[in-house]
Amino acid sequence: MQSTALRYFLEVVRTGSITEASRRLNVAGSAISRQISRLEEDLGVPLFERRPRGMILSQAGELLAHHARRTLLDLEHVVTEIRRLRGLTTGIVRLGGTEGFAAGLLPDAIYDFRNRYPGIRFDLKILPSAEVTKLVRDGDLDIGLTFVLSPEPGIKVEATRRAPLIALMPPGHPFASREALTLADLVAQPLALPERNSTARQLFDIACGLEGLSVEPVLTTNHMASLWRFVSSGGGLTIAGYVTPYSHIRQGLMVARPIIGEALDQRRYEVQTMAGRRLPEAVAAFLDHLLAYLQECEEKVVSFLAGADTAPPSSLGLDTEK
């Protein structure tokens, strides 16, 4: 069983409700509900009795709670011992990502990691999607974070998740209160879009073509930060991958809404390392941190898009493969 699911389960046990657990963990209630539902599906029994005034543990839930507490305590102890052995006092991580990831998410993940391991240094390169993969395959990058449309040889995929396109707009925009937007909604607005060689733009153009919509952006650029600055200043709307603009959304600089349309969920992002390579300790430690950080960001973006206790549209479901 995953430690995340057990942690969420125990917080509901402590608080007696998903809503209160969501508030304390700062995680979408829908994400907590899904994890508990998966636990119940795996075990084949209900873990709670759902009552109007809260959730009460079933007999099976009592047994799992006892197991979960011991498991998480043992895990914490093992992690502490491993960190003491490894030290992680020195090392360098060579990291590459597309500009969308490098505009906020990767620097935030690095900052968070260095708060615990200040001796670890980073070399971050911002590159096109295909170049990230090439440098990982050649051993010039330790870890790559990039968008893909098809599998690549010589690459170990540490994690892969769907990256459907979402719409970004300035706070206070009339569309910000919508549950979701159509492509027709978007093309009727001033649009700032990436250049045509980006996977996001390619998918957007294909989706618009399937609906017979003409796209005439007011701004086209290969600089993601310029797109986001243009949008946050009120110049128009843009598109982005599911998780890349997380830090800007969290800071209230932009609002994200789902887009309804064919082909918009055909792209994935991958965390990549070189196939067959044993990673240095500092790299392996940061990889674990990055995977956990991405999972946390995705769950919070779900909350931003769909509301704290509302599941996102099925077209935006997140898949994880190893």
SEFI-483438 format. One record per residue (C-alpha): residue in one letter; x, y, z; residue number from 1; chain. Coordinates in steps of 0.2 Angstrom, whole numbers, plus 5000, padded with zeros to 4 digits. Each point is the difference from the previous one (the first is absolute). Example, Ala and Ser with C-alpha at 12.3 -4.5 7.8 and 13.67 -1.06 7.14 Angstrom:
+------+------+------+------+-----+-------+
| rest |    X |    Y |    Z |  nr | kette |
+------+------+------+------+-----+-------+
|    A | 5062 | 4978 | 5039 |   1 |     A |
|    S | 5006 | 5017 | 4997 |   2 |     A |
+------+------+------+------+-----+-------+
//
This chain:
+------+------+------+------+-----+-------+
| rest |    X |    Y |    Z |  nr | kette |
+------+------+------+------+-----+-------+
|    M | 5000 | 5000 | 5000 |   1 |     A |
|    Q | 5006 | 5017 | 4996 |   2 |     A |
|    S | 5006 | 5011 | 5015 |   3 |     A |
|    T | 4990 | 5015 | 4993 |   4 |     A |
|    A | 4983 | 4990 | 5000 |   5 |     A |
|    L | 5004 | 4994 | 5018 |   6 |     A |
|    R | 5004 | 5018 | 5005 |   7 |     A |
|    Y | 4984 | 5007 | 4993 |   8 |     A |
|    F | 4990 | 4986 | 5008 |   9 |     A |
|    L | 5008 | 5003 | 5017 |  10 |     A |
|    E | 4996 | 5019 | 4999 |  11 |     A |
|    V | 4981 | 4996 | 4997 |  12 |     A |
|    V | 5001 | 4988 | 5014 |  13 |     A |
|    R | 5007 | 5014 | 5011 |  14 |     A |
|    T | 4988 | 5014 | 4994 |  15 |     A |
|    G | 4984 | 4989 | 4997 |  16 |     A |
|    S | 4997 | 5008 | 4983 |  17 |     A |
|    I | 5008 | 5002 | 4983 |  18 |     A |
|    T | 4996 | 5019 | 5000 |  19 |     A |
|    E | 5010 | 5003 | 5016 |  20 |     A |
|    A | 5014 | 4988 | 4994 |  21 |     A |
|    S | 5001 | 5010 | 4984 |  22 |     A |
|    R | 5002 | 5016 | 5010 |  23 |     A |
|    R | 5014 | 4994 | 5011 |  24 |     A |
|    L | 5010 | 4991 | 4986 |  25 |     A |
|    N | 4997 | 5014 | 4987 |  26 |     A |
|    V | 4995 | 4987 | 4988 |  27 |     A |
|    A | 4984 | 4999 | 4989 |  28 |     A |
|    G | 4986 | 4991 | 5009 |  29 |     A |
|    S | 4997 | 4990 | 4983 |  30 |     A |
|    A | 5018 | 4994 | 5001 |  31 |     A |
|    I | 4998 | 4993 | 5017 |  32 |     A |
|    S | 4983 | 4992 | 4996 |  33 |     A |
|    R | 5008 | 4992 | 4985 |  34 |     A |
|    Q | 5014 | 4992 | 5010 |  35 |     A |
|    I | 4988 | 4994 | 5013 |  36 |     A |
|    S | 4989 | 4992 | 4987 |  37 |     A |
|    R | 5015 | 4992 | 4992 |  38 |     A |
|    L | 5005 | 4992 | 5017 |  39 |     A |
|    E | 4982 | 4994 | 5002 |  40 |     A |
|    E | 5000 | 4992 | 4982 |  41 |     A |
|    D | 5017 | 4992 | 5004 |  42 |     A |
|    L | 4994 | 4993 | 5016 |  43 |     A |
|    G | 4983 | 4996 | 4995 |  44 |     A |
|    V | 4992 | 5007 | 5015 |  45 |     A |
|    P | 4993 | 5017 | 5006 |  46 |     A |
|    L | 5012 | 5009 | 5012 |  47 |     A |
|    F | 4988 | 5012 | 5006 |  48 |     A |
|    E | 4982 | 5002 | 5005 |  49 |     A |
|    R | 4994 | 5016 | 4991 |  50 |     A |
|    R | 4988 | 5009 | 5012 |  51 |     A |
|    P | 4992 | 5018 | 4999 |  52 |     A |
|    R | 5012 | 5006 | 5014 |  53 |     A |
|    G | 5016 | 4992 | 4994 |  54 |     A |
|    M | 5009 | 4984 | 4995 |  55 |     A |
|    I | 5002 | 4986 | 5013 |  56 |     A |
|    L | 5012 | 4986 | 4998 |  57 |     A |
|    S | 4993 | 4983 | 4996 |  58 |     A |
|    Q | 5008 | 4984 | 5008 |  59 |     A |
|    A | 5011 | 4998 | 4984 |  60 |     A |
|    G | 5005 | 5019 | 5002 |  61 |     A |
|    E | 5005 | 4997 | 5018 |  62 |     A |
|    L | 5012 | 4987 | 4994 |  63 |     A |
|    L | 5007 | 5010 | 4986 |  64 |     A |
|    A | 5002 | 5015 | 5011 |  65 |     A |
|    H | 5011 | 4990 | 5012 |  66 |     A |
|    H | 5010 | 4993 | 4986 |  67 |     A |
|    A | 5002 | 5018 | 4991 |  68 |     A |
|    R | 5006 | 5008 | 5016 |  69 |     A |
|    R | 5014 | 4987 | 5003 |  70 |     A |
|    T | 5005 | 5000 | 4981 |  71 |     A |
|    L | 5002 | 5019 | 4999 |  72 |     A |
|    L | 5010 | 5000 | 5016 |  73 |     A |
|    D | 5011 | 4987 | 4994 |  74 |     A |
|    L | 5002 | 5008 | 4983 |  75 |     A |
|    E | 5005 | 5017 | 5009 |  76 |     A |
|    H | 5013 | 4990 | 5010 |  77 |     A |
|    V | 5007 | 4992 | 4985 |  78 |     A |
|    V | 5001 | 5016 | 4990 |  79 |     A |
|    T | 5009 | 5009 | 5014 |  80 |     A |
|    E | 5013 | 4986 | 5002 |  81 |     A |
|    I | 5003 | 4999 | 4981 |  82 |     A |
|    R | 5002 | 5019 | 4999 |  83 |     A |
|    R | 5013 | 4999 | 5015 |  84 |     A |
|    L | 5009 | 4987 | 4990 |  85 |     A |
|    R | 5000 | 5009 | 4984 |  86 |     A |
|    G | 5004 | 5017 | 5007 |  87 |     A |
|    L | 4996 | 5009 | 4984 |  88 |     A |
|    T | 5012 | 5013 | 5004 |  89 |     A |
|    T | 5007 | 5003 | 4983 |  90 |     A |
|    G | 4996 | 4996 | 4982 |  91 |     A |
|    I | 4993 | 5008 | 4984 |  92 |     A |
|    V | 4984 | 4996 | 4990 |  93 |     A |
|    R | 5000 | 5004 | 4982 |  94 |     A |
|    L | 4982 | 5004 | 4996 |  95 |     A |
|    G | 4991 | 5004 | 4984 |  96 |     A |
|    G | 4982 | 5005 | 4996 |  97 |     A |
|    T | 4989 | 5009 | 4987 |  98 |     A |
|    E | 4997 | 5019 | 5004 |  99 |     A |
|    G | 4983 | 4997 | 5007 | 100 |     A |
|    F | 5007 | 4989 | 5014 | 101 |     A |
|    A | 5016 | 5011 | 5002 | 102 |     A |
|    A | 4989 | 5016 | 5002 | 103 |     A |
|    G | 4995 | 4996 | 5018 | 104 |     A |
|    L | 4997 | 4982 | 5004 | 105 |     A |
|    L | 5018 | 4994 | 4999 | 106 |     A |
|    P | 5008 | 5015 | 5009 | 107 |     A |
|    D | 4987 | 4997 | 5014 | 108 |     A |
|    A | 5004 | 4982 | 5002 | 109 |     A |
|    I | 5019 | 5003 | 5000 | 110 |     A |
|    Y | 4998 | 5014 | 5014 | 111 |     A |
|    D | 4989 | 4988 | 5010 | 112 |     A |
|    F | 5013 | 4986 | 4998 | 113 |     A |
|    R | 5015 | 5011 | 5005 | 114 |     A |
|    N | 4991 | 5006 | 5016 | 115 |     A |
|    R | 5004 | 4982 | 5006 | 116 |     A |
|    Y | 5016 | 4997 | 4990 | 117 |     A |
|    P | 5009 | 5017 | 4998 | 118 |     A |
|    G | 5016 | 4991 | 4994 | 119 |     A |
|    I | 4992 | 4994 | 4984 | 120 |     A |
|    R | 5003 | 5010 | 4985 | 121 |     A |
|    F | 4989 | 5001 | 4984 | 122 |     A |
|    D | 5003 | 5004 | 4981 | 123 |     A |
|    L | 4984 | 5003 | 4992 | 124 |     A |
|    K | 4998 | 5001 | 4981 | 125 |     A |
|    I | 4985 | 5007 | 4991 | 126 |     A |
|    L | 4998 | 4990 | 4984 | 127 |     A |
|    P | 4987 | 4995 | 4986 | 128 |     A |
|    S | 4991 | 4984 | 5004 | 129 |     A |
|    A | 5010 | 4989 | 4988 | 130 |     A |
|    E | 5017 | 5007 | 5006 | 131 |     A |
|    V | 4996 | 4996 | 5018 | 132 |     A |
|    T | 4997 | 4982 | 4996 | 133 |     A |
|    K | 5016 | 4999 | 4989 | 134 |     A |
|    L | 5011 | 5007 | 5013 | 135 |     A |
|    V | 4993 | 4988 | 5013 | 136 |     A |
|    R | 5003 | 4985 | 4988 | 137 |     A |
|    D | 5018 | 5006 | 4997 | 138 |     A |
|    G | 5004 | 5002 | 5019 | 139 |     A |
|    D | 5002 | 5019 | 4999 | 140 |     A |
|    L | 4985 | 5002 | 5012 | 141 |     A |
|    D | 4996 | 4990 | 5015 | 142 |     A |
|    I | 4981 | 5004 | 5000 | 143 |     A |
|    G | 4989 | 5006 | 4986 | 144 |     A |
|    L | 4982 | 5007 | 5002 | 145 |     A |
|    T | 4992 | 5002 | 4983 | 146 |     A |
|    F | 4984 | 4998 | 4990 | 147 |     A |
|    V | 4999 | 4985 | 4988 | 148 |     A |
|    L | 4988 | 4993 | 4987 | 149 |     A |
|    S | 5008 | 4983 | 4998 | 150 |     A |
|    P | 5013 | 4988 | 5009 | 151 |     A |
|    E | 5018 | 5004 | 4998 | 152 |     A |
|    P | 5014 | 4986 | 4999 | 153 |     A |
|    G | 5014 | 5000 | 5013 | 154 |     A |
|    I | 4990 | 5009 | 5013 | 155 |     A |
|    K | 4993 | 4994 | 5017 | 156 |     A |
|    V | 4984 | 5008 | 5003 | 157 |     A |
|    E | 4999 | 5003 | 5019 | 158 |     A |
|    A | 4983 | 5007 | 4999 | 159 |     A |
|    T | 4988 | 5005 | 4987 | 160 |     A |
|    R | 4983 | 5009 | 5001 | 161 |     A |
|    R | 4988 | 5007 | 4988 | 162 |     A |
|    A | 5002 | 5019 | 4997 | 163 |     A |
|    P | 4983 | 5006 | 4993 | 164 |     A |
|    L | 5000 | 5018 | 4994 | 165 |     A |
|    I | 4991 | 5013 | 5012 | 166 |     A |
|    A | 4996 | 5018 | 4997 | 167 |     A |
|    L | 5009 | 5014 | 5010 | 168 |     A |
|    M | 4992 | 5017 | 5003 | 169 |     A |
|    P | 5003 | 5015 | 5011 | 170 |     A |
|    P | 4991 | 5001 | 5017 | 171 |     A |
|    G | 4982 | 5008 | 4998 | 172 |     A |
|    H | 4998 | 4994 | 4982 | 173 |     A |
|    P | 4982 | 4996 | 4996 | 174 |     A |
|    F | 5004 | 4982 | 4995 | 175 |     A |
|    A | 5008 | 4997 | 5017 | 176 |     A |
|    S | 4984 | 4996 | 5008 | 177 |     A |
|    R | 4996 | 4987 | 4986 | 178 |     A |
|    E | 5001 | 4981 | 5004 | 179 |     A |
|    A | 5009 | 4997 | 4984 | 180 |     A |
|    L | 5003 | 5009 | 4983 | 181 |     A |
|    T | 4997 | 4994 | 4982 | 182 |     A |
|    L | 5013 | 5003 | 4986 | 183 |     A |
|    A | 4987 | 5012 | 4992 | 184 |     A |
|    D | 5000 | 5011 | 5016 | 185 |     A |
|    L | 5019 | 5001 | 4999 | 186 |     A |
|    V | 5002 | 5005 | 4982 | 187 |     A |
|    A | 4988 | 5014 | 5002 | 188 |     A |
|    Q | 5011 | 5008 | 5013 | 189 |     A |
|    P | 5018 | 5008 | 4998 | 190 |     A |
|    L | 5011 | 4985 | 5000 | 191 |     A |
|    A | 5019 | 4999 | 5004 | 192 |     A |
|    L | 5007 | 4984 | 4994 | 193 |     A |
|    P | 5017 | 4990 | 4999 | 194 |     A |
|    E | 5008 | 4998 | 4983 | 195 |     A |
|    R | 4994 | 4986 | 4989 | 196 |     A |
|    N | 5015 | 4989 | 5004 | 197 |     A |
|    S | 4994 | 4997 | 5018 | 198 |     A |
|    T | 4990 | 4985 | 5004 | 199 |     A |
|    A | 4987 | 5011 | 5009 | 200 |     A |
|    R | 4997 | 5010 | 4984 | 201 |     A |
|    Q | 4999 | 4985 | 4989 | 202 |     A |
|    L | 4987 | 4992 | 5010 | 203 |     A |
|    F | 4990 | 5016 | 5002 | 204 |     A |
|    D | 5000 | 5003 | 4981 | 205 |     A |
|    I | 4995 | 4982 | 4997 | 206 |     A |
|    A | 4986 | 5001 | 5012 | 207 |     A |
|    C | 4994 | 5017 | 4992 | 208 |     A |
|    G | 5001 | 4992 | 4983 | 209 |     A |
|    L | 4989 | 4986 | 5005 | 210 |     A |
|    E | 4987 | 5012 | 5004 | 211 |     A |
|    G | 5002 | 5011 | 4985 | 212 |     A |
|    L | 5007 | 5015 | 5010 | 213 |     A |
|    S | 5012 | 5013 | 4994 | 214 |     A |
|    V | 5014 | 5005 | 5012 | 215 |     A |
|    E | 5007 | 5018 | 4999 | 216 |     A |
|    P | 5011 | 5004 | 5015 | 217 |     A |
|    V | 5004 | 5018 | 5005 | 218 |     A |
|    L | 5017 | 4994 | 5006 | 219 |     A |
|    T | 5011 | 4985 | 4995 | 220 |     A |
|    T | 5016 | 4997 | 5009 | 221 |     A |
|    N | 5012 | 4986 | 5005 | 222 |     A |
|    H | 5002 | 5008 | 5017 | 223 |     A |
|    M | 4989 | 4993 | 5013 | 224 |     A |
|    A | 5003 | 5013 | 5013 | 225 |     A |
|    S | 4994 | 5014 | 4988 | 226 |     A |
|    L | 4984 | 4990 | 4996 | 227 |     A |
|    W | 4996 | 4999 | 5019 | 228 |     A |
|    R | 5005 | 5018 | 5003 | 229 |     A |
|    F | 4989 | 5006 | 4986 | 230 |     A |
|    V | 4985 | 4990 | 5007 | 231 |     A |
|    S | 5003 | 5005 | 5018 | 232 |     A |
|    S | 5000 | 5018 | 4994 | 233 |     A |
|    G | 4983 | 4998 | 4992 | 234 |     A |
|    G | 5006 | 4999 | 4982 | 235 |     A |
|    G | 4990 | 4984 | 4996 | 236 |     A |
|    L | 4999 | 4982 | 5003 | 237 |     A |
|    T | 5012 | 4986 | 4996 | 238 |     A |
|    I | 5002 | 4981 | 5002 | 239 |     A |
|    A | 5012 | 4989 | 5010 | 240 |     A |
|    G | 5003 | 4982 | 5006 | 241 |     A |
|    Y | 4991 | 4994 | 5015 | 242 |     A |
|    V | 5013 | 5003 | 5014 | 243 |     A |
|    T | 5013 | 5012 | 4992 | 244 |     A |
|    P | 4992 | 5016 | 5006 | 245 |     A |
|    Y | 4996 | 4994 | 5018 | 246 |     A |
|    S | 5011 | 5013 | 5009 | 247 |     A |
|    H | 4992 | 5015 | 4990 | 248 |     A |
|    I | 4983 | 4993 | 5004 | 249 |     A |
|    R | 5004 | 4998 | 5018 | 250 |     A |
|    Q | 5006 | 5018 | 5001 | 251 |     A |
|    G | 4984 | 5006 | 4993 | 252 |     A |
|    L | 5008 | 5007 | 4984 | 253 |     A |
|    M | 4989 | 4990 | 4989 | 254 |     A |
|    V | 4985 | 4989 | 5000 | 255 |     A |
|    A | 4999 | 4983 | 4992 | 256 |     A |
|    R | 4984 | 4992 | 4992 | 257 |     A |
|    P | 4998 | 4983 | 4991 | 258 |     A |
|    I | 4997 | 5000 | 4981 | 259 |     A |
|    I | 4988 | 4989 | 4992 | 260 |     A |
|    G | 5006 | 4993 | 4983 | 261 |     A |
|    E | 5006 | 4985 | 4991 | 262 |     A |
|    A | 5019 | 4996 | 5000 | 263 |     A |
|    L | 5004 | 5012 | 5014 | 264 |     A |
|    D | 5005 | 4985 | 5012 | 265 |     A |
|    Q | 5011 | 4991 | 4988 | 266 |     A |
|    R | 5016 | 5007 | 5007 | 267 |     A |
|    R | 5010 | 4993 | 5014 | 268 |     A |
|    Y | 5014 | 5007 | 5011 | 269 |     A |
|    E | 5014 | 4988 | 5006 | 270 |     A |
|    V | 5013 | 5000 | 5013 | 271 |     A |
|    Q | 5015 | 4992 | 4991 | 272 |     A |
|    T | 5017 | 4993 | 5004 | 273 |     A |
|    M | 5012 | 4990 | 4990 | 274 |     A |
|    A | 4995 | 4982 | 4998 | 275 |     A |
|    G | 5012 | 4988 | 5009 | 276 |     A |
|    R | 5009 | 5013 | 5010 | 277 |     A |
|    R | 5002 | 4999 | 5019 | 278 |     A |
|    L | 4997 | 5018 | 5006 | 279 |     A |
|    P | 5011 | 5009 | 5012 | 280 |     A |
|    E | 4994 | 5002 | 5018 | 281 |     A |
|    A | 4996 | 5018 | 4998 | 282 |     A |
|    V | 4991 | 4998 | 4984 | 283 |     A |
|    A | 4990 | 4985 | 5006 | 284 |     A |
|    A | 4995 | 5010 | 5016 | 285 |     A |
|    F | 4994 | 5015 | 4989 | 286 |     A |
|    L | 4991 | 4988 | 4988 | 287 |     A |
|    D | 4989 | 4994 | 5015 | 288 |     A |
|    H | 4997 | 5017 | 5006 | 289 |     A |
|    L | 4995 | 5006 | 4982 | 290 |     A |
|    L | 4988 | 4986 | 4998 | 291 |     A |
|    A | 4991 | 5004 | 5016 | 292 |     A |
|    Y | 5000 | 5018 | 4996 | 293 |     A |
|    L | 4992 | 4997 | 4983 | 294 |     A |
|    Q | 4987 | 4990 | 5008 | 295 |     A |
|    E | 4996 | 5013 | 5013 | 296 |     A |
|    C | 4999 | 5014 | 4987 | 297 |     A |
|    E | 4988 | 4989 | 4989 | 298 |     A |
|    E | 4988 | 4998 | 5014 | 299 |     A |
|    K | 5000 | 5018 | 5004 | 300 |     A |
|    V | 4997 | 5004 | 4982 | 301 |     A |
|    V | 4985 | 4989 | 5000 | 302 |     A |
|    S | 4994 | 5010 | 5015 | 303 |     A |
|    F | 5003 | 5016 | 4990 | 304 |     A |
|    L | 4991 | 4994 | 4985 | 305 |     A |
|    A | 4985 | 4991 | 5008 | 306 |     A |
|    G | 4998 | 5007 | 5017 | 307 |     A |
|    A | 5006 | 4992 | 5017 | 308 |     A |
|    D | 4987 | 4986 | 5001 | 309 |     A |
|    T | 4995 | 4998 | 4981 | 310 |     A |
|    A | 5008 | 4987 | 4989 | 311 |     A |
|    P | 5007 | 5007 | 4984 | 312 |     A |
|    P | 4992 | 4996 | 4983 | 313 |     A |
|    S | 5004 | 4982 | 4995 | 314 |     A |
|    S | 5011 | 5006 | 4985 | 315 |     A |
|    L | 5012 | 5008 | 5012 | 316 |     A |
|    G | 5003 | 4984 | 5010 | 317 |     A |
|    L | 5018 | 4997 | 5005 | 318 |     A |
|    D | 5009 | 4984 | 4996 | 319 |     A |
|    T | 5016 | 4994 | 5007 | 320 |     A |
|    E | 5010 | 4986 | 4992 | 321 |     A |
|    K | 5017 | 4993 | 5005 | 322 |     A |
+------+------+------+------+-----+-------+
//
